[in-house]
Amino acid sequence: MPQSTFKFKKFKVNQDQCAMKIGTDSVLLGAWTSLKNNPISILDIGAGTGILALILAQRSNAELIDAIEIDDSAYEQCVGNFEQSPWGDRLFCYHASLQEFADEIDEMYDVIICNPPFYSEDYKTNSAQRDLARFEDAMPFEHLLQSVAKLLSLHSIFSVIIPFKEEQRFINLASTFNLFPNNILHVKGHSNSEIKRSLIEFSFRKSEVIIKTLIIEIERHQYTKDYITLTKDFYLKM
């Protein structure tokens, strides 16, 4: 059973009310996402526990860090996690769908980050809440990218993590909204395992794509230097 409270070095996250518990994907995405443009405003789409927004609050001086969460219980938990964090005055969660938010908000963001639902297979669990959090039909990639293109300011970045098998489809779809990949990180569990995840940074700017690979473990619970370097500011035992 996952622990109900996940403690990081500078904040803690309660997750007992959230269908999707904190995992490697969110920590990797939050740690990897570029903040080179010194963002003033950040948006976390499909916030869940609020982990991505919290990591970016720790890493940045952004004055405005918004999050969107549609699920009632996850929204309440996200708000609680924001309020108990050291950055509560900069963090705000909206209880809305992405489409509602994109239609109503006038704000544009310097960084948009998302760990979207991406189990597009026909398999469903017996938990409707978990299915909502995990399956792409809850937030189709096309709807996600359409909203991002509307909410992203001109010289800004969109950072996302998806299954590697979905990478080319996602990139092709993004191009129809004039979003182009600039940086890609391929994630492998071990050196001899298949690529499992793609972390992709998009912008409205076409460029040569820089592709790198991250291997998480040398062997069970023995982490690579690259993985430790990326996550050591967050995990207690790194």
PLY file of the C-alpha trace (Angstrom):
ply
format ascii 1.0
element vertex 238
property float x
property float y
property float z
element edge 237
property int vertex1
property int vertex2
end_header
0.00 0.00 0.00
1.36 3.47 -0.83
1.96 5.67 2.18
-0.78 8.26 2.80
1.77 11.04 3.32
4.86 11.34 1.12
7.65 13.40 2.66
10.11 15.31 0.53
13.06 17.39 1.73
11.19 20.71 1.81
7.50 19.76 1.77
5.12 16.88 2.34
2.22 15.64 0.23
-0.91 13.95 1.57
-2.26 11.54 -1.04
-4.91 9.38 0.67
-7.75 11.10 -1.26
-6.07 10.92 -4.68
-6.53 8.06 -7.12
-3.05 8.41 -8.54
-0.30 8.24 -5.93
3.05 9.96 -6.22
5.42 8.08 -8.47
8.70 8.50 -10.29
7.05 10.13 -13.33
5.93 13.28 -11.52
9.19 13.78 -9.64
11.21 13.32 -12.84
9.03 15.75 -14.79
9.06 18.38 -12.05
12.84 18.14 -11.64
13.63 18.04 -15.40
11.37 20.84 -16.62
13.44 23.82 -17.73
13.08 27.09 -15.82
15.66 28.93 -17.92
13.11 31.53 -18.96
12.71 32.53 -15.27
8.92 32.07 -15.35
6.65 34.47 -13.54
3.59 32.27 -14.09
3.29 28.46 -14.13
0.30 26.18 -14.78
0.00 22.53 -13.69
-2.72 20.73 -15.67
-4.41 17.81 -13.90
-2.69 18.51 -10.61
-3.73 15.48 -8.54
-1.88 15.87 -5.23
-0.24 19.09 -6.50
3.21 17.48 -6.62
4.34 19.14 -9.88
3.29 22.61 -8.75
5.02 22.08 -5.41
8.28 20.97 -7.03
8.23 24.00 -9.34
7.45 26.27 -6.40
10.59 24.93 -4.69
12.68 25.34 -7.84
11.49 28.77 -9.00
10.63 32.29 -7.92
7.43 32.30 -9.98
4.91 34.66 -8.43
1.88 32.77 -9.74
1.63 28.97 -9.76
-1.82 27.77 -10.75
-3.13 24.22 -10.91
-6.29 22.64 -12.34
-7.95 19.52 -10.95
-11.38 18.16 -11.92
-11.80 15.39 -9.33
-13.49 16.59 -6.12
-11.36 14.65 -3.64
-8.08 15.30 -5.44
-8.91 19.01 -5.67
-9.52 19.25 -1.91
-6.32 17.35 -1.20
-4.32 19.53 -3.60
-5.59 22.69 -1.87
-4.62 21.23 1.51
-1.14 20.33 0.26
-0.67 23.83 -1.12
-1.80 25.46 2.12
0.55 23.43 4.31
3.55 24.04 2.02
6.13 26.83 2.46
4.81 28.43 -0.76
1.08 28.60 -0.04
0.89 32.28 -0.98
2.04 31.50 -4.55
-0.03 28.38 -5.18
-3.69 28.22 -6.25
-5.81 25.29 -7.46
-8.89 25.68 -9.67
-11.67 23.08 -9.45
-12.49 22.79 -13.14
-12.01 20.79 -16.31
-9.22 21.88 -18.62
-11.67 22.96 -21.31
-13.69 25.07 -18.84
-10.51 26.66 -17.58
-9.11 27.38 -21.05
-12.41 28.94 -22.15
-12.77 31.21 -19.12
-9.24 32.27 -18.13
-7.49 35.23 -19.73
-4.11 34.43 -18.17
-1.21 33.16 -20.29
1.59 31.16 -18.72
5.39 31.06 -19.04
5.57 27.35 -18.20
2.82 24.75 -18.51
3.45 21.30 -17.08
1.37 18.13 -17.25
1.55 14.48 -16.29
-1.56 13.50 -18.26
-3.73 10.40 -18.03
-2.30 8.08 -20.64
-3.54 4.55 -20.35
-5.33 4.54 -23.69
-5.74 0.74 -23.72
-9.24 -0.70 -23.35
-8.46 -2.03 -19.88
-10.43 -0.41 -17.04
-10.22 -0.98 -13.28
-13.20 -1.20 -10.95
-12.44 2.28 -9.58
-14.04 5.07 -11.60
-11.84 7.66 -9.84
-8.66 5.77 -10.73
-9.82 5.34 -14.31
-10.47 9.08 -14.57
-6.93 9.78 -13.37
-5.21 7.18 -15.54
-7.00 6.97 -18.88
-6.50 9.21 -21.84
-10.23 9.47 -22.52
-10.47 11.68 -19.40
-8.16 14.22 -21.07
-7.62 13.35 -24.73
-4.22 14.45 -26.03
-5.91 16.62 -28.65
-7.88 18.56 -26.01
-4.77 18.92 -23.89
-2.67 20.33 -26.73
-5.44 22.63 -27.98
-5.76 24.15 -24.50
-2.00 24.42 -24.03
-1.65 26.30 -27.34
-4.27 28.77 -26.08
-2.80 29.23 -22.59
0.92 29.28 -23.41
2.56 32.67 -23.93
4.68 33.16 -27.02
8.23 32.50 -25.79
7.33 29.86 -23.23
7.49 26.09 -22.77
5.12 23.17 -22.30
6.59 20.16 -20.50
4.92 16.74 -20.49
5.60 13.08 -19.70
4.01 10.32 -21.80
4.64 6.65 -22.62
7.46 6.28 -25.14
5.14 4.35 -27.48
2.94 7.47 -27.72
5.82 9.85 -28.46
5.54 10.18 -32.22
1.75 10.40 -32.19
1.89 13.14 -29.55
4.57 15.11 -31.42
2.61 14.86 -34.69
-0.55 16.03 -32.95
1.28 18.90 -31.23
2.57 20.17 -34.57
-1.03 20.77 -35.70
-1.23 23.36 -32.90
2.18 24.87 -33.84
3.87 23.28 -30.83
7.26 21.74 -31.60
9.61 19.56 -29.53
12.89 21.16 -28.45
14.15 18.73 -25.79
13.34 15.07 -25.16
14.43 12.82 -22.30
13.99 9.07 -22.75
13.69 7.20 -19.46
14.79 3.59 -18.94
14.58 1.59 -15.72
17.90 -0.18 -16.38
20.56 0.05 -19.07
19.28 -3.09 -20.82
15.55 -2.34 -20.50
13.31 -0.68 -23.07
12.57 3.05 -23.06
9.49 3.45 -20.87
8.76 7.19 -20.79
9.33 10.29 -22.88
9.65 13.68 -21.23
9.16 16.32 -23.92
9.59 20.07 -23.86
7.56 21.91 -26.50
7.43 25.53 -27.60
6.12 27.54 -30.55
9.71 27.60 -31.86
11.07 25.02 -34.28
14.59 23.87 -33.46
16.89 20.89 -33.68
15.61 18.44 -31.07
18.06 17.56 -28.30
17.46 13.96 -27.21
19.01 12.48 -24.08
18.53 9.25 -22.14
18.18 8.78 -18.39
18.70 5.39 -16.76
17.18 5.17 -13.27
18.84 2.14 -11.65
22.12 0.26 -11.94
20.46 -2.56 -9.99
17.50 -2.75 -7.59
17.54 0.34 -5.31
21.01 1.33 -6.54
20.43 4.51 -8.50
22.53 6.00 -11.27
24.48 9.20 -10.73
22.32 11.02 -13.31
19.10 10.04 -11.55
20.45 11.07 -8.15
21.64 14.42 -9.53
18.22 15.11 -11.00
16.15 14.19 -7.93
18.40 14.80 -4.90
16.82 18.17 -4.07
13.51 16.40 -3.44
13.84 12.81 -2.22
14.79 12.46 1.45
17.16 9.53 0.89
19.05 10.88 -2.13
0 1
1 2
2 3
3 4
4 5
5 6
6 7
7 8
8 9
9 10
10 11
11 12
12 13
13 14
14 15
15 16
16 17
17 18
18 19
19 20
20 21
21 22
22 23
23 24
24 25
25 26
26 27
27 28
28 29
29 30
30 31
31 32
32 33
33 34
34 35
35 36
36 37
37 38
38 39
39 40
40 41
41 42
42 43
43 44
44 45
45 46
46 47
47 48
48 49
49 50
50 51
51 52
52 53
53 54
54 55
55 56
56 57
57 58
58 59
59 60
60 61
61 62
62 63
63 64
64 65
65 66
66 67
67 68
68 69
69 70
70 71
71 72
72 73
73 74
74 75
75 76
76 77
77 78
78 79
79 80
80 81
81 82
82 83
83 84
84 85
85 86
86 87
87 88
88 89
89 90
90 91
91 92
92 93
93 94
94 95
95 96
96 97
97 98
98 99
99 100
100 101
101 102
102 103
103 104
104 105
105 106
106 107
107 108
108 109
109 110
110 111
111 112
112 113
113 114
114 115
115 116
116 117
117 118
118 119
119 120
120 121
121 122
122 123
123 124
124 125
125 126
126 127
127 128
128 129
129 130
130 131
131 132
132 133
133 134
134 135
135 136
136 137
137 138
138 139
139 140
140 141
141 142
142 143
143 144
144 145
145 146
146 147
147 148
148 149
149 150
150 151
151 152
152 153
153 154
154 155
155 156
156 157
157 158
158 159
159 160
160 161
161 162
162 163
163 164
164 165
165 166
166 167
167 168
168 169
169 170
170 171
171 172
172 173
173 174
174 175
175 176
176 177
177 178
178 179
179 180
180 181
181 182
182 183
183 184
184 185
185 186
186 187
187 188
188 189
189 190
190 191
191 192
192 193
193 194
194 195
195 196
196 197
197 198
198 199
199 200
200 201
201 202
202 203
203 204
204 205
205 206
206 207
207 208
208 209
209 210
210 211
211 212
212 213
213 214
214 215
215 216
216 217
217 218
218 219
219 220
220 221
221 222
222 223
223 224
224 225
225 226
226 227
227 228
228 229
229 230
230 231
231 232
232 233
233 234
234 235
235 236
236 237
